[in-house]
Amino acid sequence: MTDKTPLTVIGLGPMGQAMVTRFLEAGHPTTVWNRTPARADAVVARGAVRAGTAAEAVAANRLLVLSLTDYAAMYDILDGTDLAGRVVVNLSSETPDQTLKAAAWLAERGAELLVGGVMANAEMVGHPAAYVFYSGPREVFDRHSGTLAVLGRPDYLGEDHTLAQLLYQAQLDVFLTSLAAMLHGIALVKSAGVTAERYAPYLTDNLNTLSMYVAETARHVDADEHPGDLANATMMGATAAHVVGASEAAGVDAGLPRAVQSLYDRAIAAGHGKDSWTALINVLRS
């Protein structure tokens, strides 16, 4: 029998609206609420039920899915509502320590927290390539994984509530830094009159090549072995310094490459000059 668990979605920004659409398409009766009522209009037209208040939205179903800016918004919205017996699937972004506080806050009110980190943008929600990190009570995840699979492949990480947020933030760390580096490279070439479009094929090649380093990097870091026979920190650090110099000469903000150079400087100062660039993990850990 297909799971058609009814649920409530609170928070109807682009992500929340996409989630509601996927739930409705999968046949789940869905109640919605948003601080700005007009944001519910589109999904209500598709079949969602509009709750008049946050309390009504909570009372409507035992499964609550939150798509909010952060956990502070959860407190503002849910404080004073009857949460007893509810499962709160919070898909909002937050730090791991705040996630633990939220789990305790909900437990005091008789609710259980399942933490989620959605690795997809609004357009990709429900796409086969989308996946979602989850952490929290195993029994709670197992009970609702079929419903949550509508949003993307559920990837359960364990009972520790912080794990989903930690991996989610780690992924965003790489993503946001890469986006900034991409723009920095474009700014650098444009300072010489080279268009971003002209540079784009080389940038694409560079970004695609990075994936080739992942497996080997993971092995070296886990084993804490950093052979520098092919590319040591001293050599890479010199290159980092050249990027800083080129940026300054071009009048491009050098804050990002300077931060990278500082990692190499500290690794070399700590005695890792002849080690691979992967030895920078020791600087990052400290």
N, C-alpha and C positions, 0 to 999 in steps of 0.2 A: 504494500500500500504506500502511495506516495505521501511524503510528509508535507502537510499543508498548515503547519503551525501558524496561528495568528500572532501578530507581533505589532509593536509600536516603534516608530522611528521618530526620534526627536532631533531636530537640526536639519534644515532643508536648504543648505547651500548647494552648490553644484554636485558635491559628493553625495549628500543626503538625498537629493532628488534622484540621482542615478541609482542609488541603492533601492529606494522605494519602487522605482520603475522595474528593476530586476525582480524584486519580491512579488510585485503584482503580476508580472509576466509568468512567474513560476506558480501562481495560484495561491499565494499566501495573503489572507485577509490582513490588510495593513492600515493601522491608525497612525495619523501623523499630527505633529504639533511643531510650530516654530514661533519664535517671539514676534516676528513680522508675519502676520497671518497671510498676506498676499503670496508669500513664497510657497504656500501649500496649494495654490490654485491649480497649477499644472498637473500635479500628481492626483489631486482630488478629481480632476476631470478624467483621469485614467482609471479611477475606481477606488482610490484611497479614501478613508474616512477621516474627516477633519475633527479633531478634538477642540473643544472650546477653551480649555485651560490645560496647563501642564499636569495638574492633578487628574483630570479626566483622561489624559493620554496614558498616564501611569496605570490608572485603574482599569483601563480597557483590556490590557493583556499582561501576562506574566513574563513575557520576553520583551525587553526594552533594548533597542539599538540606538546608541548615541553617536551622532556625527557633528561634533562641536569643535570650536577653536581649541579649547583646552579643558582641563579638568575643573578649573575654576568656574566655567560656565555650567558644568554639571551640578556643582553645589548650589549655584544661584537658582537653577531651574528645579532641581529635585528636592531641595530643602523644604520640609513641611508637607511633602506628599507621603502617602502610605506606600512604602517600599517593601513591606513584609512579603516574603515569598517570591519576590521578583528576581530575575536574572538580568543584570545590567551588562550588556556587551558594549563597552566603551571603545569606540574606534577613533577617538580624538587623540591628537598628538600631545605628549607630555613627557616629563623626565621620569626615570625609574623611581626616584624617591617619592615623588608626588603620587605615583601609581600605588605605592604601598599605603600611603595615607588614605587614598581613596578607597582601597579595599577594606581598610579598617572602618572607615566612615560608613560604608554601605553595610558591613557586617553588623555594626551597632544598630542598624535599622532593619535588620532581618533580611537583607538582600545579599546576593552573591555577585561578585565581579568577574567577568571574563574580559581580559584585556586584548585588544586587537590593534594591529598595525597594517593598514591596507597598502599593499605595494602595487598601486595602480592609480592613474588619474581618473577623473570622472568619466571620461569617454571609454576607459578600459574596464570599468567595473563590470564584472560578469563575463569578461572575455576569457577564452581558454588560457591566455598567457598571464592573467591576473592571479595573484595569490595574496593571502592574508596571514600574518603571524598571529598566533593566539597563545595566551598563557593564563593559567588559573586552574581551578579544580578540574581534574580529569573527567569526573562524572558529568559536570556541567557542560564541558566541551562535547563529550560524546552524545549527550542528550540533544544538543542543538547543532551539531556539525552539519547535518543534512540540510537544515534551513540556511545556515551561514554559507554553505558551499555555493549558493546562488550568486554570491558576490565575487567569488574567486576561489581557487584551491585553498582549503583550510590547512595551514601548516602549524600543527600543535607543537610547542616547544617545551612544555612542562608545567608543573604546579606553581612554580615561582612566578608571581604576578609581574615581576619586573622584566622577564625575559623578552616578551613581545615588544615592549617599548625599547629595550636595549638594542635588539636587532633592527628594529624599525629606524631608530635614530642612527645606528651605524650605517645603514643603507643610505639614509638621507645625508649623512656626513660625506660619503663618497660622491653622491649625486650632486649635492650643492657645490662642493669643492670643484668637481669636474666642470660644472656649468660656469663657475667663476673663472676657472683656468681657460676654458674655451673662449670666453669673452676677452680675457686678458691677451691671449694669443692673437685674436682678431684685432684688438686695439693696437697691438705691436706692429702687425703687418700694415694696417691702415695708416700708421704714422708715416709710412714710406709710399703711400699712394696705392697700395695693393688692395683691391676690393675683397670684401669678405667672401663673395662668390668665387673669386679666383683662388682664394686660399682654401675654400671648403673641401675640395677633394683630398688635400694633404691632411687636413684636420680629421677628416673621416678615417683615413688610413691610420693616423696616429691613435685615435680613440679605439679603433677596432683591434689594434695591436696590443693594447693594454690587457685585454682579456687573456692573452697568451702567458702573462706573468702570474696569474692568480694562483694556479695549482702549485707551481714551484715556490712561490712566496709563502703560501700556507705551510708547505712542508718545512721550509727553513725556519719559519717563525715557531712552529710547534716543537721542532727539534732543538731550537735555539742554536742552530748552526748556520753561519753566515760566510761561506767561502767567497772571497773577493777576487778570485783569479780572473774573472771576466769584467767586472765593473765594481771597483771599490769605492768607499765613501769619500776618500780624498779626491778621486777623479770626478765623481758625481758632484761633490761640493764645489769644485772649481767651475763646473758647468752651471751650477745654480748661481754662483757669483756673476757669471757672464750674463745670465738672464736678467739679473738685477741691474747690471751695468747698462745693458741694451735698453731696458725699460726706462731708466733714468735719463739716458741720452735722448730717447725718443719723446720724453715728456709724458710717459704713461705711468700711472700710479704703480709704484713698485712694492706696495704692501704685501701682496700675495706671494710673489717670488722671494721677497725678503724673509717672510715667515718660513718658507721652504729652506732657504739658505741657512737660517738659524738652526734648523734641525741637523743639518750636516755639520755645521760648526761645533755644535754641542756633542755630536757623536764622535767627531774627530778628537775633541778635547777629552772625551771619556775613554780614548784608546781604541776606537773602532775604525781608524783611518784606513787600515788594510783589509777591513771586513767589507762584505757586500753592503749595498744600500739597505738591505733588509734589516741590518743591525740598528737602523733608526728606531725600530720598535722598542729598543731599550731606553731611548730618550723619551719616546712617547709614553711609555709605562711610568716613568718617574715623574 
